Amino acid sequence: MSIEYEPEVGVWYRNTEDDRLFEVVAYDVQDGTVEIQYFESEISEIDIDTWYELELIAEAAPEDWSGPFDDLISDDMGDTEIPRQPEIWSDIVIDRE
């Protein structure tokens, strides 16, 4: 038996039926809809009745936050540049004074 969670924006859940991790990104109480974004980037909207039928486990946010952003390049993730060595070592000028 699973725990019935209230949809909470910003909280991550794992659907045990398909083993997919997702975050609740919007919850419209009046319309009775929950918008979720799977870790792989797919966004989906489900009604509140379907929400309560899901077998869910609340989880911590994933450490690898880049999952939904499959079009990122390394420069988009902060300072990841590795200092480059000169291609020709003889071009290095050393002041020996």
C-alpha positions in Angstrom: 0.0 0.0 0.0 1.4 3.4 -0.9 1.1 6.7 0.8 -1.2 9.3 -0.7 0.8 12.5 -1.2 -0.8 15.8 -1.8 0.8 17.3 -4.9 3.3 19.9 -3.8 5.1 22.2 -6.2 8.9 21.7 -6.1 8.8 18.2 -4.6 10.2 15.2 -6.4 8.4 11.8 -6.6 9.1 8.4 -8.1 6.3 6.6 -9.7 6.9 3.0 -8.6 4.8 1.6 -11.5 7.2 2.8 -14.2 10.2 3.8 -12.0 10.2 7.4 -13.4 11.4 10.4 -11.4 9.5 13.6 -11.7 8.9 17.0 -10.1 5.6 18.7 -9.5 5.9 22.0 -11.4 2.3 23.3 -11.0 -0.8 22.4 -9.2 -4.1 24.1 -10.1 -6.6 23.3 -7.3 -9.5 24.9 -9.1 -9.0 22.9 -12.3 -7.9 19.8 -10.4 -4.7 19.4 -12.5 -1.2 18.6 -11.6 1.6 19.5 -14.0 4.7 17.3 -13.7 8.1 17.3 -15.3 10.0 14.1 -15.6 13.7 14.1 -15.0 14.3 13.3 -18.7 12.5 16.6 -19.5 9.0 15.5 -20.7 6.3 17.6 -19.2 2.8 16.1 -18.6 -0.4 17.2 -17.0 -2.6 14.8 -15.1 -5.9 15.3 -13.3 -6.1 15.0 -9.5 -7.9 11.7 -9.6 -5.1 10.1 -11.6 -2.6 11.6 -9.2 -4.2 9.8 -6.3 -4.1 6.5 -8.2 -0.3 6.7 -8.7 2.0 4.6 -6.6 4.4 7.3 -5.4 7.4 7.6 -3.3 8.7 11.1 -2.3 12.4 11.5 -3.1 15.1 14.1 -2.7 15.9 16.2 -5.8 18.5 14.5 -8.0 22.1 15.5 -7.6 22.5 15.7 -11.4 20.2 18.6 -12.0 21.1 18.7 -15.7 18.8 15.8 -16.7 15.9 17.9 -18.1 18.3 20.1 -20.0 19.6 17.6 -22.6 20.6 20.5 -24.9 23.1 22.0 -22.5 26.8 22.4 -23.4 29.4 22.4 -20.7 29.7 26.2 -20.7 26.1 26.4 -19.6 26.9 24.6 -16.3 29.3 27.1 -14.8 33.0 27.5 -14.8 34.1 24.1 -16.1 36.9 25.3 -18.4 40.2 23.4 -18.1 43.3 25.6 -18.5 45.0 24.6 -21.8 48.6 24.0 -22.2 50.4 25.6 -25.1 50.4 23.6 -28.3 54.1 24.4 -28.9 56.2 24.5 -25.7 59.0 26.4 -27.5 56.6 29.4 -27.8 56.8 30.0 -24.0 58.9 32.9 -23.1 60.8 32.6 -19.8 62.3 35.6 -18.2 65.6 34.3 -16.7 66.8 37.6 -15.2 
